[in-house]
Amino acid sequence: MLVTRGVHYPPFFSCRVSPRISLAGKRTFQTISSPLSAGPAPRRAFEEEMEPQAVEAPLTQSATFLVLSATKAPDAAKKIRSALSSIPDITKNVAVRQPDSNLSCTVGVGSSIWERLTSLPRPQELRPFKEVRGAKHTAVSTPGDLLFHIRSERRDLSFEFERQLMDRLGDAVETKDETVGFRYFDARDVLGFVDGTANPVGSKIRDSVIITAEQDASAVGGSYVVVQKYLHDLAAWKRLSTEQQEAIIGRTKLDNIELDDADSGQQSHKSLATIEDADGNEHDILRDNMPFGSPAQGEFGTYFIGYSRKLWVVEKMLERMFVGDPPGLHDRILDYSRPVTGSTFFVPQQSFLDDLDDD
């Protein structure tokens, strides 16, 4: 029996596998059935033909998170469409200088600009970031029409990519936030804990992140992404004992071992960020968080970026963190971490961007 990326074919099913190279440098495969096929290929084979953006790109040494808003320039929408369709060309132009740099750029489109860019149907869950106001802390909502998540092993390549991108966008956009993150030791945040442990791995990444036709025919191959920029009160955090910090996070600090959930009362960050539906099924998101900051300026932060095929999962996570579960018992990490931005975007599949310049 032939097995191709999880699709099982009986011996009489003749097929060939065509390799393709994605922007993230990953090899993907498109399964093409021959006239000898005894019937239609399984649904999974058709899903393989989706071409998501580089959402699954590996964690790199450096990343730039760029949030822009469209201006009222007469040709702003046209310039933006042209720039977005040129992302593969810019990536190729820059990455060829260092092929093993893992350079990639994931583009997110905000709710307020969707109709200005395309006549295609709006994804079902695409909406502005919802402010979440708890008794003590608030997840603020801030403007943003476009998100560029630029990743590379080398900071200079990310810089050059952004320079060429901004040259093409010109006066069509204005910058709302630009944050440059870095990998900190063994993928730790500046609070000293390993970040991203709960991320899905292997085939579960696509199952958690990429939207299928059954879920939303208008958003096939896409994802939702939520970004927040958190500033930490590192001095106050350091005044806590290691045991107190571990109780807040829900993991040990040195070796990243998960601690047991509390039966009732105050829950840890790990517990509040774990989302289940009404049937008890757990829903993962893909985080690609990065530390950022300037010790000389007293700035220490974490840039949260979470990808999911279901926006409600991230929204529920933030509600549990800021309002609390039970209400009133918020995530205690917020006593030391303050969000200063909050935006939501839809990440369409690559063909959407490629076709924008034809609109």
ROFINU-486741 format. One record per residue: residue number from 1; x, y, z of N, C-alpha, C in turn. Coordinates in steps of 0.1 Angstrom, whole numbers. Example, Ala and Ser with C-alpha at 12.3 -4.5 7.8 and 13.67 -1.06 7.14 Angstrom:
! ROFINU-486741
[1, [132, -57, 78], [123, -45, 78], [132, -33, 78]] [2, [128, -22, 71], [137, -11, 71], [129, 0, 79]] 
This chain:
! ROFINU-486741
[1, [8, -12, 0], [0, 0, 0], [9, 12, 0]] [2, [5, 22, -9], [13, 35, -10], [8, 45, 1]] [3, [17, 51, 8], [13, 61, 18], [20, 74, 14]] [4, [12, 84, 12], [17, 98, 9], [11, 108, 18]] [5, [19, 113, 28], [15, 124, 37], [2, 120, 44]] [6, [1, 108, 48], [-11, 104, 56], [-23, 100, 47]] [7, [-21, 100, 34], [-32, 95, 25], [-29, 81, 20]] [8, [-38, 71, 23], [-35, 57, 20], [-42, 54, 7]] [9, [-35, 48, -3], [-40, 44, -16], [-39, 29, -17]] [10, [-49, 23, -23], [-48, 8, -26], [-39, 7, -37]] [11, [-33, -6, -39], [-23, -8, -49], [-27, -4, -63]] [12, [-40, -5, -67], [-44, -2, -80], [-46, 13, -83]] [13, [-44, 21, -73], [-45, 36, -75], [-32, 41, -79]] [14, [-31, 45, -92], [-19, 51, -97], [-18, 66, -95]] [15, [-7, 70, -90], [-5, 85, -87], [9, 88, -89]] [16, [11, 101, -90], [25, 107, -89], [25, 118, -79]] [17, [36, 120, -73], [37, 130, -62], [46, 141, -67]] [18, [41, 153, -68], [49, 165, -74], [54, 173, -62]] [19, [67, 174, -60], [72, 182, -49], [71, 197, -52]] [20, [68, 205, -42], [68, 220, -43], [75, 226, -32]] [21, [82, 237, -34], [89, 243, -23], [81, 256, -19]] [22, [78, 256, -6], [70, 267, 0], [80, 279, 3]] [23, [73, 291, 6], [81, 302, 10], [89, 300, 22]] [24, [85, 291, 31], [92, 289, 43], [103, 279, 41]] [25, [106, 275, 29], [116, 266, 26], [113, 251, 29]] [26, [100, 249, 31], [95, 235, 34], [91, 228, 21]] [27, [93, 215, 20], [88, 208, 9], [74, 203, 11]] [28, [65, 207, 2], [51, 202, 3], [49, 193, -9]] [29, [37, 186, -9], [35, 177, -20], [21, 178, -25]] [30, [19, 177, -38], [6, 178, -44], [3, 164, -51]] [31, [-7, 158, -47], [-10, 144, -52], [-19, 146, -64]] [32, [-15, 139, -75], [-22, 141, -88], [-27, 127, -92]] [33, [-40, 124, -94], [-44, 111, -97], [-43, 109, -113]] [34, [-41, 97, -117], [-40, 94, -131], [-54, 88, -136]] [35, [-55, 87, -149], [-68, 81, -154], [-71, 67, -149]] [36, [-60, 60, -144], [-62, 47, -139], [-69, 47, -125]] [37, [-71, 59, -120], [-78, 59, -106], [-91, 53, -106]] [38, [-94, 45, -96], [-107, 38, -95], [-118, 47, -90]] [39, [-115, 59, -86], [-125, 69, -81], [-118, 81, -77]] [40, [-126, 91, -71], [-120, 103, -66], [-110, 101, -55]] [41, [-100, 110, -54], [-90, 109, -44], [-97, 113, -30]] [42, [-92, 107, -19], [-98, 110, -6], [-97, 125, -4]] [43, [-107, 130, 5], [-107, 145, 8], [-94, 150, 12]] [44, [-87, 142, 20], [-74, 147, 25], [-64, 150, 14]] [45, [-65, 143, 3], [-56, 146, -9], [-59, 160, -14]] [46, [-72, 164, -15], [-75, 177, -19], [-71, 188, -10]] [47, [-72, 185, 3], [-67, 194, 13], [-52, 197, 12]] [48, [-45, 187, 7], [-30, 188, 5], [-27, 199, -5]] [49, [-37, 202, -14], [-34, 211, -25], [-36, 226, -20]] [50, [-41, 228, -8], [-41, 241, -2], [-27, 246, 0]] [51, [-25, 259, -2], [-12, 265, -1], [-12, 276, 10]] [52, [-12, 272, 23], [-12, 282, 33], [1, 290, 33]] [53, [0, 302, 39], [12, 310, 40], [21, 303, 50]] [54, [33, 309, 53], [43, 302, 62], [40, 303, 77]] [55, [27, 300, 80], [23, 300, 94], [31, 290, 102]] [56, [34, 278, 96], [41, 268, 103], [56, 269, 103]] [57, [61, 281, 98], [76, 283, 98], [82, 281, 112]] [58, [94, 275, 113], [100, 273, 126], [103, 286, 134]] [59, [104, 285, 147], [109, 296, 155], [123, 300, 151]] [60, [125, 312, 148], [138, 317, 144], [145, 325, 154]] [61, [157, 329, 151], [165, 338, 161], [160, 352, 162]] [62, [153, 356, 151], [148, 370, 151], [135, 371, 144]] [63, [127, 380, 148], [114, 383, 141], [110, 397, 142]] [64, [103, 402, 132], [98, 416, 132], [83, 415, 131]] [65, [76, 422, 140], [61, 422, 140], [57, 437, 136]] [66, [52, 438, 124], [49, 451, 118], [34, 452, 116]] [67, [27, 462, 123], [13, 464, 122], [11, 478, 115]] [68, [4, 478, 104], [2, 490, 96], [-13, 493, 94]] [69, [-16, 506, 92], [-30, 510, 88], [-29, 517, 74]] [70, [-40, 515, 66], [-40, 521, 53], [-43, 536, 55]] [71, [-37, 544, 46], [-40, 558, 46], [-52, 561, 37]] [72, [-55, 574, 36], [-66, 578, 27], [-61, 583, 14]] [73, [-48, 579, 11], [-43, 583, -3], [-51, 577, -14]] [74, [-54, 584, -25], [-63, 579, -35], [-60, 565, -40]] [75, [-47, 562, -41], [-43, 549, -47], [-38, 539, -36]] [76, [-42, 542, -24], [-37, 533, -13], [-40, 519, -14]] [77, [-52, 516, -18], [-57, 502, -19], [-49, 495, -30]] [78, [-47, 502, -41], [-40, 496, -53], [-25, 493, -49]] [79, [-19, 503, -42], [-5, 500, -38], [-4, 489, -28]] [80, [-13, 488, -19], [-13, 477, -10], [-15, 463, -17]] [81, [-24, 462, -26], [-26, 450, -33], [-14, 446, -41]] [82, [-7, 456, -47], [5, 453, -55], [16, 448, -46]] [83, [18, 455, -34], [28, 451, -25], [26, 437, -19]] [84, [13, 434, -16], [11, 421, -10], [13, 409, -20]] [85, [10, 412, -33], [12, 402, -43], [27, 400, -46]] [86, [35, 410, -42], [49, 409, -45], [57, 402, -33]] [87, [51, 398, -23], [58, 392, -11], [67, 380, -15]] [88, [62, 371, -24], [72, 360, -28], [84, 365, -35]] [89, [83, 376, -43], [94, 381, -50], [104, 388, -41]] [90, [99, 395, -31], [107, 402, -21], [115, 391, -13]] [91, [107, 381, -9], [113, 370, -1], [125, 363, -9]] [92, [122, 361, -22], [133, 354, -30], [145, 364, -32]] [93, [142, 376, -34], [153, 386, -36], [162, 387, -24]] [94, [156, 386, -12], [164, 387, 0], [170, 374, 4]] [95, [162, 363, 4], [167, 350, 9], [178, 344, 1]] [96, [179, 348, -12], [189, 342, -20], [203, 345, -15]] [97, [204, 355, -7], [217, 359, -2], [222, 350, 9]] [98, [212, 344, 16], [215, 334, 27], [204, 324, 27]] [99, [205, 314, 18], [194, 304, 16], [190, 297, 29]] [100, [199, 295, 38], [195, 287, 50], [191, 296, 62]] [101, [186, 308, 58], [182, 318, 69], [168, 316, 74]] [102, [160, 307, 67], [146, 305, 71], [138, 318, 70]] [103, [141, 327, 60], [133, 339, 59], [119, 336, 54]] [104, [109, 342, 61], [96, 341, 57], [88, 353, 62]] [105, [77, 355, 55], [68, 366, 59], [53, 361, 58]] [106, [46, 362, 69], [32, 359, 70], [24, 372, 70]] [107, [14, 373, 61], [6, 385, 60], [-8, 383, 66]] [108, [-12, 392, 75], [-25, 392, 80], [-33, 404, 75]] [109, [-46, 402, 72], [-55, 413, 67], [-65, 416, 78]] [110, [-67, 428, 82], [-76, 432, 92], [-91, 434, 87]] [111, [-100, 434, 96], [-114, 435, 93], [-118, 447, 85]] [112, [-112, 459, 89], [-117, 471, 84], [-112, 474, 70]] [113, [-102, 466, 65], [-97, 469, 51], [-101, 457, 41]] [114, [-108, 447, 46], [-110, 436, 38], [-118, 440, 25]] [115, [-128, 447, 26], [-136, 451, 14], [-129, 461, 5]] [116, [-119, 468, 10], [-111, 477, 2], [-101, 469, -7]] [117, [-97, 457, -3], [-87, 450, -10], [-93, 440, -19]] [118, [-105, 434, -16], [-110, 423, -24], [-125, 423, -24]] [119, [-131, 417, -34], [-145, 415, -35], [-149, 401, -30]] [120, [-139, 393, -26], [-141, 379, -21], [-149, 380, -8]] [121, [-157, 369, -5], [-165, 369, 7], [-156, 370, 20]] [122, [-161, 377, 30], [-154, 378, 42], [-153, 365, 50]] [123, [-142, 361, 56], [-141, 350, 64], [-151, 351, 76]] [124, [-157, 340, 80], [-169, 341, 89], [-165, 347, 103]] [125, [-153, 345, 108], [-150, 350, 121], [-141, 363, 121]] [126, [-139, 368, 109], [-130, 380, 109], [-138, 392, 114]] [127, [-132, 398, 125], [-138, 409, 132], [-127, 417, 139]] [128, [-129, 429, 143], [-119, 436, 151], [-116, 429, 164]] [129, [-104, 432, 170], [-101, 427, 183], [-111, 432, 193]] [130, [-116, 422, 201], [-126, 426, 211], [-119, 430, 224]] [131, [-121, 442, 229], [-115, 446, 242], [-121, 437, 253]] [132, [-112, 432, 262], [-117, 424, 273], [-113, 431, 286]] [133, [-124, 435, 293], [-122, 443, 305], [-125, 435, 317]] [134, [-115, 432, 326], [-117, 425, 338], [-118, 435, 350]] [135, [-120, 430, 362], [-121, 438, 373], [-108, 446, 376]] [136, [-97, 441, 372], [-84, 448, 374], [-76, 451, 362]] [137, [-77, 443, 352], [-69, 444, 340], [-77, 444, 327]] [138, [-72, 451, 317], [-79, 452, 304], [-70, 448, 292]] [139, [-76, 439, 284], [-69, 436, 271], [-74, 447, 261]] [140, [-65, 456, 258], [-69, 468, 250], [-70, 464, 235]] [141, [-78, 471, 228], [-80, 469, 213], [-73, 481, 206]] [142, [-64, 479, 197], [-57, 489, 190], [-59, 487, 175]] [143, [-58, 498, 167], [-60, 497, 152], [-49, 490, 145]] [144, [-53, 485, 133], [-43, 478, 125], [-50, 472, 113]] [145, [-46, 475, 101], [-52, 469, 89], [-44, 457, 83]] [146, [-31, 458, 86], [-22, 448, 80], [-12, 443, 90]] [147, [-9, 430, 91], [2, 425, 99], [12, 418, 90]] [148, [25, 421, 93], [36, 414, 86], [44, 407, 97]] [149, [44, 394, 97], [52, 386, 107], [64, 381, 99]] [150, [75, 388, 101], [87, 385, 93], [97, 377, 102]] [151, [101, 366, 97], [110, 357, 105], [122, 354, 98]] [152, [133, 353, 105], [146, 349, 99], [156, 346, 110]] [153, [166, 338, 106], [177, 335, 115], [186, 347, 117]] [154, [186, 356, 107], [194, 368, 107], [186, 380, 107]] [155, [190, 389, 116], [182, 402, 117], [184, 411, 105]] [156, [196, 410, 98], [198, 419, 87], [189, 415, 75]] [157, [185, 402, 74], [177, 398, 63], [162, 403, 66]] [158, [158, 402, 78], [145, 408, 82], [144, 423, 79]] [159, [155, 430, 82], [156, 444, 80], [155, 447, 65]] [160, [162, 440, 57], [162, 442, 43], [149, 439, 36]] [161, [142, 428, 41], [129, 425, 36], [119, 436, 39]] [162, [120, 441, 52], [110, 452, 56], [113, 465, 48]] [163, [126, 468, 45], [129, 480, 38], [123, 479, 24]] [164, [125, 468, 17], [119, 466, 3], [104, 467, 4]] [165, [98, 461, 14], [83, 461, 15], [78, 475, 17]] [166, [84, 482, 26], [79, 496, 29], [82, 505, 17]] [167, [92, 503, 9], [94, 511, -3], [82, 509, -13]] [168, [77, 497, -14], [66, 494, -23], [53, 499, -17]] [169, [51, 499, -4], [39, 504, 2], [38, 520, 1]] [170, [50, 526, 3], [50, 541, 3], [40, 548, 12]] [171, [33, 557, 6], [24, 566, 14], [10, 559, 15]] [172, [9, 546, 11], [-4, 539, 13], [-6, 535, 27]] [173, [4, 535, 35], [3, 530, 49], [9, 539, 59]] [174, [5, 537, 72], [12, 544, 83], [14, 533, 93]] [175, [26, 534, 100], [29, 524, 110], [22, 526, 123]] [176, [16, 516, 128], [9, 516, 141], [18, 510, 152]] [177, [26, 500, 148], [35, 494, 158], [46, 486, 150]] [178, [58, 487, 155], [69, 478, 149], [77, 473, 161]] [179, [77, 460, 162], [85, 454, 174], [94, 444, 168]] [180, [107, 444, 172], [117, 435, 168], [119, 425, 180]] [181, [117, 412, 178], [119, 403, 188], [131, 394, 186]] [182, [135, 387, 196], [147, 379, 195], [145, 366, 203]] [183, [152, 355, 199], [151, 343, 207], [160, 344, 219]] [184, [155, 340, 230], [162, 342, 243], [165, 329, 249]] [185, [178, 326, 248], [183, 313, 253], [175, 301, 247]] [186, [171, 292, 256], [163, 280, 251], [149, 283, 250]] [187, [145, 293, 241], [131, 297, 239], [124, 302, 251]] [188, [131, 309, 260], [125, 315, 272], [120, 329, 270]] [189, [110, 333, 278], [106, 347, 278], [115, 354, 288]] [190, [114, 368, 289], [122, 375, 298], [119, 373, 313]] [191, [107, 367, 315], [104, 363, 329], [112, 351, 334]] [192, [118, 344, 324], [127, 333, 328], [121, 319, 325]] [193, [109, 318, 319], [102, 305, 317], [102, 302, 302]] [194, [103, 289, 299], [102, 284, 286], [88, 288, 280]] [195, [88, 293, 268], [75, 298, 262], [72, 289, 250]] [196, [59, 286, 249], [54, 278, 237], [54, 263, 239]] [197, [55, 259, 252], [55, 244, 254], [42, 238, 250]] [198, [31, 245, 251], [18, 239, 248], [15, 239, 233]] [199, [24, 243, 224], [21, 244, 210], [19, 230, 204]] [200, [10, 229, 195], [8, 216, 188], [21, 213, 180]] [201, [23, 200, 177], [35, 196, 170], [30, 186, 158]] [202, [39, 185, 148], [36, 175, 138], [24, 179, 130]] [203, [16, 168, 127], [3, 170, 119], [-7, 178, 127]] [204, [-6, 179, 140], [-15, 186, 148], [-15, 201, 146]] [205, [-3, 206, 140], [-2, 220, 138], [-13, 224, 127]] [206, [-13, 217, 116], [-23, 220, 106], [-37, 219, 111]] [207, [-39, 208, 119], [-53, 206, 124], [-57, 217, 133]] [208, [-48, 224, 140], [-51, 234, 149], [-52, 248, 142]] [209, [-45, 249, 131], [-43, 263, 126], [-50, 265, 112]] [210, [-50, 256, 103], [-55, 258, 90], [-70, 255, 88]] [211, [-77, 264, 82], [-91, 263, 80], [-94, 254, 68]] [212, [-104, 245, 70], [-108, 236, 59], [-121, 241, 53]] [213, [-125, 235, 41], [-137, 239, 34], [-149, 236, 43]] [214, [-148, 225, 50], [-160, 221, 59], [-162, 232, 70]] [215, [-152, 239, 74], [-154, 249, 85], [-158, 262, 79]] [216, [-152, 266, 68], [-156, 279, 62], [-150, 279, 48]] [217, [-159, 278, 38], [-155, 277, 24], [-149, 290, 19]] [218, [-152, 301, 26], [-146, 314, 22], [-132, 316, 27]] [219, [-127, 307, 36], [-115, 309, 43], [-105, 297, 42]] [220, [-107, 289, 32], [-100, 277, 30], [-85, 280, 30]] [221, [-77, 272, 37], [-62, 274, 37], [-57, 286, 46]] [222, [-66, 293, 52], [-63, 305, 60], [-62, 302, 75]] [223, [-59, 312, 82], [-59, 311, 97], [-63, 325, 103]] [224, [-66, 325, 115], [-68, 338, 123], [-56, 340, 131]] [225, [-52, 352, 133], [-40, 355, 142], [-44, 367, 150]] [226, [-40, 366, 163], [-42, 377, 173], [-28, 381, 178]] [227, [-26, 394, 179], [-13, 399, 184], [-15, 408, 195]] [228, [-6, 407, 205], [-6, 416, 217], [8, 419, 221]] [229, [11, 431, 225], [24, 435, 229], [23, 438, 244]] [230, [30, 429, 252], [30, 430, 267], [43, 436, 272]] [231, [42, 445, 281], [53, 451, 289], [53, 445, 303]] [232, [65, 441, 307], [66, 434, 320], [72, 444, 331]] [233, [67, 443, 343], [73, 449, 354], [83, 439, 360]] [234, [95, 439, 354], [105, 429, 357], [110, 430, 372]] [235, [111, 442, 377], [116, 444, 390], [106, 438, 400]] [236, [93, 440, 398], [83, 434, 407], [83, 419, 406]] [237, [85, 414, 394], [85, 400, 392], [96, 393, 399]] [238, [108, 400, 399], [120, 394, 405], [119, 394, 420]] [239, [110, 402, 426], [108, 402, 440], [101, 390, 445]] [240, [94, 382, 436], [87, 370, 439], [97, 359, 441]] [241, [94, 349, 449], [103, 337, 450], [101, 329, 438]] [242, [110, 320, 435], [108, 311, 424], [96, 302, 425]] [243, [92, 298, 438], [80, 290, 440], [68, 298, 437]] [244, [68, 311, 440], [56, 320, 437], [55, 322, 422]] [245, [66, 324, 415], [66, 325, 401], [60, 312, 394]] [246, [65, 301, 399], [61, 288, 393], [46, 286, 395]] [247, [40, 290, 407], [26, 288, 409], [18, 297, 400]] [248, [23, 309, 396], [16, 317, 387], [16, 312, 373]] [249, [28, 307, 369], [29, 301, 355], [23, 288, 353]] [250, [25, 279, 363], [20, 265, 363], [30, 255, 358]] [251, [43, 259, 358], [54, 251, 354], [66, 254, 362]] [252, [75, 244, 364], [87, 247, 371], [96, 256, 362]] [253, [104, 264, 368], [112, 274, 361], [124, 268, 354]] [254, [131, 259, 361], [144, 254, 356], [142, 244, 345]] [255, [133, 234, 348], [132, 222, 339], [119, 221, 332]] [256, [110, 232, 333], [98, 233, 325], [88, 221, 327]] [257, [87, 216, 339], [78, 205, 342], [64, 211, 346]] [258, [54, 205, 340], [40, 210, 343], [36, 207, 357]] [259, [30, 216, 364], [25, 214, 377], [10, 211, 377]] [260, [5, 204, 387], [-9, 200, 387], [-18, 212, 388]] [261, [-29, 211, 381], [-39, 221, 382], [-46, 222, 396]] [262, [-50, 234, 400], [-57, 236, 412], [-71, 230, 411]] [263, [-76, 223, 421], [-89, 218, 421], [-100, 229, 420]] [264, [-97, 240, 427], [-106, 251, 427], [-99, 264, 431]] [265, [-106, 275, 430], [-99, 288, 433], [-90, 293, 423]] [266, [-79, 300, 427], [-70, 306, 417], [-63, 296, 408]] [267, [-64, 298, 395], [-58, 289, 385], [-45, 296, 380]] [268, [-36, 287, 375], [-24, 292, 369], [-26, 297, 355]] [269, [-16, 304, 350], [-16, 308, 336], [-18, 297, 327]] [270, [-11, 286, 329], [-12, 274, 321], [-26, 269, 320]] [271, [-33, 268, 331], [-46, 263, 332], [-56, 273, 325]] [272, [-55, 286, 327], [-64, 295, 322], [-63, 296, 307]] [273, [-51, 293, 301], [-48, 294, 287], [-51, 281, 280]] [274, [-56, 271, 287], [-61, 258, 281], [-76, 259, 278]] [275, [-80, 258, 266], [-93, 260, 262], [-100, 247, 258]] [276, [-112, 244, 263], [-120, 233, 260], [-134, 238, 255]] [277, [-140, 230, 246], [-153, 233, 242], [-163, 227, 251]] [278, [-176, 228, 248], [-187, 223, 257], [-186, 208, 258]] [279, [-180, 201, 248], [-179, 186, 249], [-166, 181, 255]] [280, [-158, 191, 260], [-146, 187, 267], [-134, 185, 258]] [281, [-136, 189, 245], [-124, 188, 236], [-115, 200, 237]] [282, [-102, 197, 238], [-92, 208, 240], [-89, 213, 226]] [283, [-87, 226, 225], [-84, 233, 213], [-71, 240, 214]] [284, [-61, 237, 206], [-48, 243, 206], [-47, 255, 197]] [285, [-37, 264, 200], [-34, 275, 191], [-18, 274, 189]] [286, [-13, 280, 179], [1, 280, 176], [7, 293, 180]] [287, [15, 294, 190], [21, 306, 195], [35, 307, 189]] [288, [39, 319, 185], [53, 322, 180], [58, 334, 187]] [289, [56, 334, 201], [59, 346, 209], [74, 349, 208]] [290, [78, 361, 211], [92, 365, 211], [94, 376, 222]] [291, [105, 375, 229], [108, 386, 238], [113, 398, 230]] [292, [112, 410, 236], [118, 422, 230], [121, 431, 242]] [293, [128, 442, 239], [131, 451, 250], [144, 459, 248]] [294, [146, 468, 258], [158, 476, 259], [162, 478, 273]] [295, [171, 471, 278], [175, 473, 292], [179, 487, 296]] [296, [185, 494, 287], [189, 508, 289], [176, 517, 291]] [297, [165, 513, 284], [153, 521, 286], [143, 515, 296]] [298, [148, 504, 302], [139, 498, 312], [127, 491, 306]] [299, [128, 487, 294], [117, 481, 287], [120, 466, 285]] [300, [110, 458, 290], [111, 443, 289], [98, 438, 285]] [301, [97, 430, 274], [84, 426, 270], [83, 413, 263]] [302, [71, 409, 260], [68, 397, 252], [58, 401, 242]] [303, [61, 397, 229], [51, 399, 219], [44, 386, 217]] [304, [31, 386, 220], [22, 375, 219], [17, 374, 205]] [305, [18, 363, 198], [12, 361, 185], [6, 347, 185]] [306, [-7, 345, 183], [-13, 332, 183], [-21, 330, 171]] [307, [-18, 319, 164], [-25, 315, 152], [-35, 304, 155]] [308, [-47, 304, 149], [-57, 294, 151], [-67, 293, 140]] [309, [-73, 282, 137], [-83, 281, 127], [-96, 286, 132]] [310, [-97, 288, 146], [-110, 292, 152], [-107, 304, 161]] [311, [-111, 316, 157], [-108, 328, 164], [-114, 328, 178]] [312, [-125, 321, 180], [-132, 321, 193], [-123, 315, 204]] [313, [-114, 306, 199], [-105, 299, 209], [-96, 309, 216]] [314, [-90, 318, 208], [-81, 328, 213], [-89, 338, 222]] [315, [-101, 342, 217], [-109, 351, 224], [-113, 346, 238]] [316, [-116, 333, 238], [-120, 326, 251], [-108, 326, 260]] [317, [-96, 323, 255], [-84, 323, 263], [-82, 337, 270]] [318, [-84, 348, 262], [-82, 361, 268], [-92, 364, 278]] [319, [-105, 360, 276], [-115, 362, 285], [-112, 355, 299]] [320, [-107, 343, 298], [-104, 335, 310], [-92, 342, 317]] [321, [-83, 347, 310], [-71, 354, 316], [-75, 367, 323]] [322, [-83, 375, 316], [-85, 389, 321], [-97, 390, 330]] [323, [-108, 382, 327], [-120, 382, 336], [-118, 372, 347]] [324, [-112, 361, 344], [-110, 350, 354], [-120, 339, 353]] [325, [-116, 327, 357], [-124, 316, 358], [-121, 308, 371]] [326, [-130, 310, 381], [-142, 318, 381], [-139, 333, 380]] [327, [-149, 341, 375], [-148, 356, 374], [-143, 362, 387]] [328, [-133, 371, 385], [-127, 378, 397], [-113, 372, 400]] [329, [-110, 360, 396], [-97, 354, 398], [-90, 354, 385]] [330, [-84, 366, 381], [-77, 367, 368], [-64, 360, 368]] [331, [-58, 359, 357], [-45, 353, 355], [-35, 363, 362]] [332, [-28, 357, 372], [-19, 366, 380], [-7, 371, 373]] [333, [-4, 365, 361], [7, 370, 353], [4, 384, 349]] [334, [-9, 388, 348], [-12, 401, 344], [-9, 412, 354]] [335, [-6, 408, 367], [-2, 417, 377], [12, 422, 374]] [336, [19, 415, 365], [33, 419, 362], [35, 421, 346]] [337, [24, 420, 339], [24, 420, 324], [13, 429, 319]] [338, [15, 440, 312], [5, 449, 308], [4, 449, 293]] [339, [-7, 446, 287], [-8, 447, 272], [-10, 461, 268]] [340, [-3, 465, 257], [-4, 479, 252], [-9, 479, 238]] [341, [-11, 467, 232], [-17, 467, 219], [-26, 454, 218]] [342, [-35, 453, 208], [-43, 442, 206], [-50, 443, 193]] [343, [-47, 433, 184], [-53, 434, 170], [-55, 420, 165]] [344, [-65, 419, 156], [-69, 406, 150], [-68, 407, 135]] [345, [-63, 396, 129], [-62, 396, 114], [-65, 382, 109]] [346, [-68, 381, 96], [-70, 369, 89], [-58, 367, 80]] [347, [-53, 355, 80], [-41, 351, 72], [-46, 343, 61]] [348, [-48, 349, 49], [-53, 341, 37], [-43, 332, 32]] [349, [-47, 322, 24], [-37, 313, 18], [-30, 321, 7]] [350, [-18, 316, 2], [-9, 323, -6], [-16, 327, -20]] [351, [-24, 319, -25], [-30, 323, -38], [-39, 335, -37]] [352, [-44, 338, -25], [-52, 351, -23], [-43, 363, -26]] [353, [-31, 362, -20], [-21, 373, -22], [-16, 374, -36]] [354, [-14, 362, -42], [-8, 362, -56], [-18, 369, -65]] [355, [-31, 368, -63], [-41, 373, -72], [-45, 387, -70]] [356, [-41, 393, -59], [-45, 406, -55], [-42, 417, -66]] [357, [-31, 415, -72], [-26, 425, -82], [-35, 425, -94]] [358, [-43, 414, -96], [-52, 413, -108], [-65, 420, -105]] [359, [-68, 423, -92], [-81, 429, -89], [-83, 443, -95]] 
